[in-house]
Amino acid sequence: MRERAGARPSAAWRRRPSASWLERAGGWLPTALVLAALIGGWELYVDAGGVDALVLPAPHDILAALYDDRRVLWSNFLVSAKEIVLGSLLAAASGMALAFAMHFWVLVRRALYPLLVASQAVPVPILAAPLAFWLGFGLAPKLVVVALVSFFSVVITTLAALATVERGLLQLMRTFDASRLRTFRYVELPAALPGLFTGLKLTLVVAVIADVLAEQGAGSNAGLGYILMTAEPQLLTAEAFAAALILSLLAIVLFALLTIAERRLLPWAYRPKGAE
């Protein structure tokens, strides 16, 4: 018998949102269990005397340092977060510009590709001193270091995505006598966006490490990288681990935010194959 118009939704339909919430919670459950096991084992290992707390502090000592030094850690976190976000934006802009230029002009690709690969093998401390000499000891040299270390993933993933565009679509655009720029705008760029977002997510994670190196090598007097550099010689190991924990959480949050943005902007990239 058909349901009357305006009838209340069925019980199965009303339970769908809660079921979705349970599915999401279940997806995080294995990660939470593994994390709890690692932290528990770590705590037991240190408490049992397996290692000196000055070498490897127990998790409860790190949590205590997070609370006791919260003001110092927060002020330095703001410095590092600013450098990481701005450096990632600089890396994304330069990486996209290089990837598009190398895609359009084969000569540019042949000339720059080996240099880009070589740039990733240059130790950051070698660059820190000249950059500080040229740009000073402010924000600029740190942003350049973060961008230099991080931009490569954007270039590689974007070029790889551009190379996977279906030849049939390109041939169709030629049939319509579309210009090179028009083909890029309506066919190649949309196809490259998932790869671009993959490169951006990698950039955010690498940028956290690059910022620590920049703060330690460019004469910084603030930031979580500076805390890491100065805490361990003073035997403030728990504070150093607390700073590292904050950096890890920052990378996770930035990665998650970019993933959410990708799902909102590119819903078709997450659609199951064969779905309408």
C-alpha positions as CSV (number, residue, x, y, z in Angstrom):
1,M,0.0,0.0,0.0
2,R,1.4,3.4,-1.0
3,E,2.2,5.9,1.7
4,R,0.0,9.0,1.9
5,A,1.5,12.3,0.7
6,G,3.0,14.2,3.6
7,A,3.4,11.0,5.7
8,R,6.2,10.9,8.2
9,P,9.5,9.4,6.9
10,S,10.0,5.7,7.7
11,A,12.1,4.7,10.7
12,A,14.9,3.4,8.5
13,W,15.2,6.8,6.7
14,R,15.2,8.6,10.0
15,R,18.1,6.4,11.3
16,R,20.3,7.2,8.3
17,P,22.1,10.2,9.8
18,S,22.9,8.4,13.0
19,A,24.1,5.4,11.0
20,S,26.3,7.7,9.0
21,W,27.8,9.1,12.2
22,L,28.4,5.6,13.5
23,E,30.1,4.6,10.2
24,R,32.4,7.7,10.6
25,A,33.2,6.8,14.2
26,G,33.9,3.2,13.2
27,G,36.4,4.5,10.6
28,W,38.4,6.3,13.3
29,L,38.2,3.4,15.8
30,P,41.3,1.4,14.5
31,T,43.4,4.6,14.5
32,A,42.3,5.4,18.1
33,L,43.1,1.9,19.3
34,V,46.5,1.8,17.7
35,L,47.3,5.3,19.1
36,A,46.1,4.2,22.6
37,A,48.3,1.1,22.4
38,L,51.3,3.1,21.4
39,I,50.9,5.7,24.1
40,G,50.2,3.0,26.7
41,G,53.3,1.0,25.7
42,W,55.4,4.2,25.7
43,E,54.2,5.1,29.2
44,L,54.9,1.7,30.6
45,Y,58.3,1.5,29.0
46,V,59.5,4.8,30.5
47,D,57.9,4.2,33.9
48,A,59.6,0.8,34.1
49,G,63.0,2.4,33.7
50,G,63.6,1.3,30.1
51,V,65.0,4.8,29.3
52,D,65.9,7.9,31.2
53,A,63.1,10.6,31.2
54,L,65.6,13.1,30.0
55,V,66.1,11.1,26.8
56,L,62.5,10.1,26.3
57,P,59.9,11.7,28.5
58,A,56.7,9.8,29.4
59,P,53.4,10.9,27.8
60,H,52.2,12.3,31.1
61,D,55.3,14.5,31.4
62,I,54.6,15.8,27.9
63,L,51.0,16.7,28.8
64,A,52.3,18.4,31.9
65,A,54.7,20.4,29.9
66,L,51.9,21.4,27.5
67,Y,50.0,22.8,30.4
68,D,52.8,24.3,32.5
69,D,54.4,26.0,29.4
70,R,51.2,26.8,27.6
71,R,51.8,30.5,27.3
72,V,55.3,30.1,25.9
73,L,54.2,27.3,23.5
74,W,51.2,29.3,22.4
75,S,53.1,32.4,21.5
76,N,55.7,30.4,19.6
77,F,53.0,28.4,17.9
78,L,51.5,31.5,16.4
79,V,54.8,32.4,14.9
80,S,55.3,29.0,13.4
81,A,51.7,28.7,12.2
82,K,52.1,32.0,10.3
83,E,55.3,30.9,8.7
84,I,53.9,27.5,7.7
85,V,50.7,28.8,6.2
86,L,52.3,31.7,4.3
87,G,55.2,29.5,3.2
88,S,52.8,26.8,2.0
89,L,50.9,29.5,0.0
90,L,54.1,30.7,-1.6
91,A,55.1,27.0,-2.4
92,A,51.6,26.4,-3.9
93,A,51.7,29.5,-6.1
94,S,55.3,28.9,-7.3
95,G,54.7,25.2,-7.8
96,M,51.5,25.7,-9.9
97,A,53.2,28.4,-12.0
98,L,56.2,26.2,-12.7
99,A,53.9,23.1,-13.4
100,F,51.8,25.1,-15.9
101,A,54.8,26.6,-17.6
102,M,56.4,23.2,-18.0
103,H,53.2,21.8,-19.3
104,F,52.8,24.5,-21.9
105,W,56.4,24.7,-23.1
106,V,58.5,21.6,-23.6
107,L,61.7,23.6,-23.7
108,V,61.0,25.0,-20.2
109,R,60.3,21.5,-19.0
110,R,63.6,20.2,-20.4
111,A,65.5,23.1,-19.0
112,L,64.0,23.3,-15.5
113,Y,63.1,19.7,-14.6
114,P,66.7,18.5,-13.7
115,L,67.3,21.7,-11.7
116,L,64.1,21.2,-9.7
117,V,65.1,17.7,-8.9
118,A,68.6,18.9,-7.9
119,S,67.1,21.6,-5.7
120,Q,65.5,19.0,-3.4
121,A,68.9,17.4,-2.7
122,V,70.4,20.7,-1.4
123,P,70.7,20.7,2.4
124,V,68.6,23.4,3.9
125,P,71.3,24.7,6.4
126,I,73.5,25.6,3.4
127,L,70.7,27.9,2.1
128,A,69.8,29.4,5.5
129,A,72.9,31.6,5.9
130,P,72.9,33.2,2.4
131,L,69.1,33.8,2.6
132,A,69.5,35.5,6.0
133,F,72.3,37.7,4.6
134,W,70.2,38.7,1.6
135,L,66.7,39.0,3.2
136,G,67.6,39.7,6.9
137,F,66.5,37.7,10.0
138,G,62.8,38.4,9.7
139,L,59.9,36.5,8.1
140,A,61.2,36.5,4.5
141,P,64.0,34.0,4.6
142,K,61.9,31.5,6.5
143,L,59.1,31.7,3.9
144,V,61.6,31.1,1.1
145,V,63.1,28.1,2.9
146,V,59.6,26.6,3.4
147,A,58.6,27.3,-0.2
148,L,61.9,25.8,-1.6
149,V,61.5,22.6,0.4
150,S,57.7,22.2,-0.2
151,F,57.0,23.3,-3.7
152,F,58.3,20.2,-5.5
153,S,55.4,18.0,-4.6
154,V,53.0,20.5,-6.2
155,V,55.0,20.5,-9.4
156,I,55.3,16.8,-9.7
157,T,51.6,15.9,-8.9
158,T,50.2,18.6,-11.1
159,L,52.4,17.6,-14.1
160,A,51.4,13.9,-13.6
161,A,47.7,14.8,-13.4
162,L,48.0,16.9,-16.6
163,A,49.6,14.0,-18.4
164,T,46.7,11.7,-17.6
165,V,44.0,13.7,-19.5
166,E,42.1,11.5,-21.9
167,R,43.4,11.9,-25.4
168,G,39.8,11.6,-26.7
169,L,38.8,14.8,-24.9
170,L,41.8,16.7,-26.3
171,Q,41.0,15.4,-29.8
172,L,37.4,16.6,-29.3
173,M,38.5,20.1,-28.4
174,R,40.7,20.2,-31.6
175,T,37.7,19.1,-33.6
176,F,35.8,22.1,-32.2
177,D,38.9,24.3,-33.2
178,A,39.4,25.3,-29.5
179,S,42.4,27.3,-28.7
180,R,45.2,26.0,-26.5
181,L,44.1,28.1,-23.5
182,R,40.5,27.2,-23.9
183,T,41.4,23.5,-24.0
184,F,43.5,24.0,-20.8
185,R,40.7,25.8,-19.0
186,Y,37.9,23.4,-19.8
187,V,39.6,20.0,-20.1
188,E,43.1,19.9,-18.7
189,L,42.8,22.1,-15.6
190,P,39.7,20.3,-14.2
191,A,41.5,17.0,-14.8
192,A,44.6,18.3,-13.0
193,L,42.8,19.6,-9.9
194,P,42.8,16.3,-7.9
195,G,46.5,15.9,-8.5
196,L,47.0,19.5,-7.5
197,F,45.2,19.0,-4.2
198,T,47.3,15.9,-3.6
199,G,50.4,18.0,-4.0
200,L,49.0,20.7,-1.8
201,K,48.3,18.2,1.0
202,L,51.9,16.9,0.8
203,T,53.2,20.5,0.8
204,L,51.4,21.2,4.1
205,V,53.0,18.3,5.8
206,V,56.5,19.0,4.4
207,A,56.2,22.7,5.2
208,V,56.0,21.8,9.0
209,I,59.4,20.1,8.8
210,A,60.8,22.9,6.6
211,D,59.7,25.6,9.0
212,V,61.5,23.9,11.9
213,L,64.7,23.8,9.7
214,A,64.2,27.4,8.7
215,E,63.8,28.6,12.3
216,Q,66.9,26.6,13.4
217,G,69.1,27.8,10.6
218,A,68.0,31.3,9.8
219,G,68.8,32.9,13.2
220,S,65.3,32.8,14.6
221,N,64.4,33.8,18.2
222,A,60.8,32.6,18.2
223,G,58.8,29.7,16.9
224,L,58.4,26.0,17.8
225,G,61.5,25.1,15.8
226,Y,63.4,27.6,18.1
227,I,61.9,25.9,21.1
228,L,63.1,22.5,19.8
229,M,66.6,23.9,19.3
230,T,66.9,25.5,22.7
231,A,65.0,23.2,25.0
232,E,67.0,20.0,24.6
233,P,70.4,21.6,25.5
234,Q,68.7,22.8,28.7
235,L,67.4,19.3,29.4
236,L,63.8,20.5,28.9
237,T,63.0,17.3,26.9
238,A,59.4,17.3,27.8
239,E,58.9,20.8,26.5
240,A,60.7,19.9,23.3
241,F,58.4,16.9,22.8
242,A,55.4,19.1,23.6
243,A,56.5,21.5,20.8
244,A,56.9,18.5,18.4
245,L,53.4,17.3,19.4
246,I,51.9,20.7,18.6
247,L,53.6,20.7,15.2
248,S,52.2,17.2,14.4
249,L,48.7,18.3,15.4
250,L,49.0,21.4,13.3
251,A,50.0,19.3,10.3
252,I,47.0,17.0,10.9
253,V,44.5,19.9,11.2
254,L,45.8,21.6,8.0
255,F,45.7,18.3,6.1
256,A,42.1,17.7,7.3
257,L,41.0,21.2,6.4
258,L,42.4,20.9,2.9
259,T,40.8,17.5,2.5
260,I,37.4,19.0,3.4
261,A,37.9,21.9,1.0
262,E,38.8,19.4,-1.8
263,R,35.7,17.3,-1.1
264,R,33.6,20.5,-1.3
265,L,35.2,21.9,-4.4
266,L,35.7,18.6,-6.3
267,P,32.8,16.3,-5.3
268,W,33.1,14.5,-8.6
269,A,36.6,13.4,-7.7
270,Y,35.2,11.4,-4.8
271,R,32.3,9.9,-6.6
272,P,32.5,6.1,-6.9
273,K,33.4,4.9,-10.4
274,G,30.2,4.0,-12.3
275,A,28.0,6.2,-10.2
276,E,25.8,8.6,-12.0
